[in-house]
Amino acid sequence: MAGLEIAPGQTRVGWIGTGVMGSSMVGHLMTAGYSATVYTRSKAKAEPLVARGAKWAESPKAVAEQSDVIFSIVGFPSDVREVMLGTNGALAGSKSGNVLVDMTTSEPSLAVEIYEAAKSKGVASVDAPVSGGDIGAKNAALSIMIGGDKDIVESLQPLFSAMGKTIVYQGGAGTGQHTKMANQILIATNMIGVCESLLYGYKAGLDLPTMLQSVGPGAAGSWSLTNLGPRVMNNNFDPGFFVEHFIKDMGIALAEAKRMGLSLPGLALGEQLYLSVKAKGWGRNGTHALMLALAEMSGLDWRNRPQK
């Protein structure tokens, strides 16, 4: 496996999952000159890629049979297990020398399980979850957190570089997923602060864009404030990352924390607040839809608020 060579026009890429982020990510690989074979549960979501020249496959197994490096970015750990380890999964269609790269945010233990199952077949496996949402995916500016064998990860750098700007090797199998858990813990409480700050500013009568000019560049600044704050102000709650997927991530992180004997009350609060967002029917909105629930707690319909 140390001799793995990646090159446009030579390396065949397989891609499983062409949703909010996946379609942009594989699109960047195609732009960089890599041929692509794609599969997603809803074929219609892959049609723009097929129109660009991607091949359609009827299953993850069929994707792997036509590819050298097979990526997946799906929804939940159960989906990862199905598309990677299922009867019609990517591993079933892989041969010795192939590489599986799961970019879903999933369970660290599952990443290790896939790694071991793949290794027994002479196949390499890497866990490489990402951060940056739809914006990062569209701009090829994702942060990619990677676990697996170092030589394989180094060989994959041309592919990762086509999709992201911050590409960091974390260690062995599962460490990419653990790093993503740390990332999600940071986001959970930060998003509470972003929404509560905007809610406070609105009720105080401030002009919110002007307020952001002051607080955004300072110590209170964050990616969420800069990129999602304007969406909140403009009542744009389209998903860069689904609420229901974020709840899944927080659940994984809390389970890992419990296993390690850690108390993470901020994360637990974030999970409870986001469960209320989902309960109100906003689970398929972006994570910044937290504002809708927080505003409602204060008796304010954010979408229909009187404009100052």
N, C-alpha and C positions, 0 to 999 in steps of 0.2 A: 504493500500500500504506500510505502514511502515514495514510490516512483510515480505517483499520480501526477499527470500533467493536464493543466487546464488551458484551453486556448479557444478563442472564437473561431467558428467554422469547423472545429474539431470536436469539442466537448458537447455532448447532447444533454440538454437540461430537461428534467421532468418537473412538473409543477402541479401540486394538488391543493386546491383552494384558491379561487379567484374572486375573493370578496373585496371589502372596502380597501384593504391594504395589498392583498396578494396580486390583484390585477396590475397595479402599478409596479410592483416589485419585479414580477416576471417580465413586464413590459420593458423595464430598464435592461434586463439581461438580453432580451431580443434586440434592443437598440444597440447593445454592445457587440452584437454579432453572433450570439449563441442561438442555435435552433432550440425550439421548445415543443414539448408534448404536454398537454394540459388535461386536467380532469377537475371537475367541480360538480357538486350534487345538482345544481341548476345549470344546465348546459347554456342557457341564454346568457348567463353572466360571463361565459367564456367566448361568446361570439365575436366581440371586438378584437380579441387576441387571435382567434382563428382567421378573422378577416385580414389580420396583419401577417399571417403566415404560420401561426402555431398549428400543430397537429392536435386533433381531438382524440382522446382515448376514452374507452367505456368504463374504466375502473382504475384505481390506484395501481393494481397489479399490471395492467396493460401499459400504464405510464412507465413503470420501472423497466418493463421488458424492452422499451424503446429508448432508454436513457442511460446516461453514465452517472449523473448526480441528480438525485431526486429530492426536491424540496416539498415541504408541506407547511401550510399555515391555515389551520382550521379553527373550530370554535372551542371545544371542550376536551378534557383529557379522554373522555370516551370516544370522541371523534378521532383523536390522535391514535388511540389504540386500534380502532377499526381500520384507518387508512394506512397504518404502518404494519400492524401485526395480524390483521384479520385475514380470513381465507383469501379474499381478493385484495389484500393490502400490498403495499409497496415491497415489503420484504419477500413476500411470496413470489414476486416477479423479478427479484434482483438476483444477480449472479456475482460470483467472487470478483472483487475489484470495484463494485459499485459503491456509492456513498449515499447514505440517507441523511438529510438535514431537516430537522423539525424546527420551524421558526414560530410555532404556536407557543403561547404562554401556557405551560402545562406543569405537571407534577415532577419534581426532581427525581422521585423514585421511578416514575415511568420512563424518564430519559435513560436512567441506568438500565432498566429492563430492556428497552429497545437496543441499547448499546450491546448488552450481553447476547441477546438473541441474534443480532446482526453479526457479531464477531464469530459466533459459532458457524456461520455460513460464509465466512470470508468477506463479509460486507462491513464497511466502516459506518459509524453513526455519530452524528454531531447534534447537540442541542444548541440552538442559536436564536432564542427569543429576541424580540426587538422592542424598541421604544421610539416614539415619535409620531404615532398615529397616522391618519391619512395624509397629513401635511408632509411629514417626514418621508412617507412612502412615495408620494408624488414627486417630491424634490430630491429623491435619492439621498436623503440626509438622515437616515435612521441611525440610532445607536444599536449595535448588534453585540450581544453578550454571549460568549461562546464557550461551550464545554465539550470535551472530547480529546482524542489523541492529538498532540501538538503538531505532529508532522502532517496529518490530514488537514487540520485547520489552516496551517500555513499554505498548503497547496490550494485551498479554496479561496484564498485572498482575492484573486481577480473577480470572482463571482460576488463575494461580499462587498467589494469596493464599488461594484456597479449599483449597489442598493443602499449603501450607507456611508456615513462620514466618520463615525466613531466605532471602530471595530476592535474589540478587546478580547483576548483569550483569557479565560478565567481559571481554567484547570481541567480536571478530568470530567467524565460524564456526569451530568447533573448540575455542574457548577454554573452553567449558563442560566439554568432555570432558577437556581438559588439567587443569583444576581438579579434576575428579573423580579423576584419576590421582594428584594430590598428596594427596587425601583418602585414597585406598586405601593409599598408601605409609605414611601415618600409622597407619592401622588395623592394617596387617600386623604391625608390630613391637609396637604397643601390645597386641594380643591375645596375643602371646607373653608379655608381661609380666603381663597379667591372669591367664592360666592358670598360669604358673609361680609367681606369688605365692600363689594359692589352693592350689596343690599343696604349696608349702613350708609354708604355714600349717597345712594339714591334718596333714602329717607331724610338725610341731612340736607337735601336740596342741592347737592353738588352736581356739576356737569361732569358726568362720568369719564368721557374721553379726556377732559382736562385733568381730572384727578389722576388718571393713569399716566399722564405725562410726568407727574411728580413722583408717584410711587413705583412705577415700572422700572426705571433705571437704577433705583436704589437698592438697599439691603432687602426690601420686601419683594423684589422682582423675581419672577420665575417663568419657566416655559409656559405653564398653564395660564398665568396671568397675561402674558404677551399674546399668546395664540388663541386661547379660548375666552379670555375676558371680552374681547370685541364681539365674539359670537354671542355671548350672553347678553350684551347690551343691545345687539341687533335681533334678538329673539330667534337666532339660528341655532337650533338644537339638533341639527343633523349629526349623525355619528361619525366622529373620527375614530372612536372606539366605543363599542356598545356598553351601556350600563350593565346589562346582564353578564357580559364577559368580564367586566371589572369585578362584579360580585363573585364570580367564579375565582378570579385571581386572589381576592382577599380571603376567600375561604381556604384556598390552598396555603396561603401564607400563615393564616391563623392555625391551621392544622399542623404545619411545620413548627410554628412557635410552641404549640402545646407539646409536641414531641420533644422539643429541646428544653422544655421547662421554662419558657419565657412568658412574661406578662406584657402584652402590647395593648394597653387600653385605648390608645389613639386609633389604632387600626380597628379594634372592635367597635368603637364608636362610628368610624367611617362605614363599616359593613352595615351596621344597623340603619344609618341614614340612607345608604344606597338601597337597602331592602325596601325602605319606605318609598323611594323613587320608583322602583320596579312595581310595587304594590299599587301605585297610582296609575300604572299603565305606561310608564315611560322607559321601560326596560330596553327598548330598541332605539332609544335616543342616545346621544353622546353623553359622556361622563359629566359634562358641564350642565346637564339637565338637573343636577343636584340643586341648582338655583330655584327651579320650579317648586320643589318640595320645601326648601328652606323659606322661600317667600310665602308659601301657603301657610306655614306655621305661624307667620306674623300677620296673617289675614290679608295678604297681597297677592293678587293675580298678576304675576310678573309679565306675562305676555300682553295683558290688556291694561298695564299700568298707565296712569295719566302721565303724559310726557311733560317734563319741566320746561 
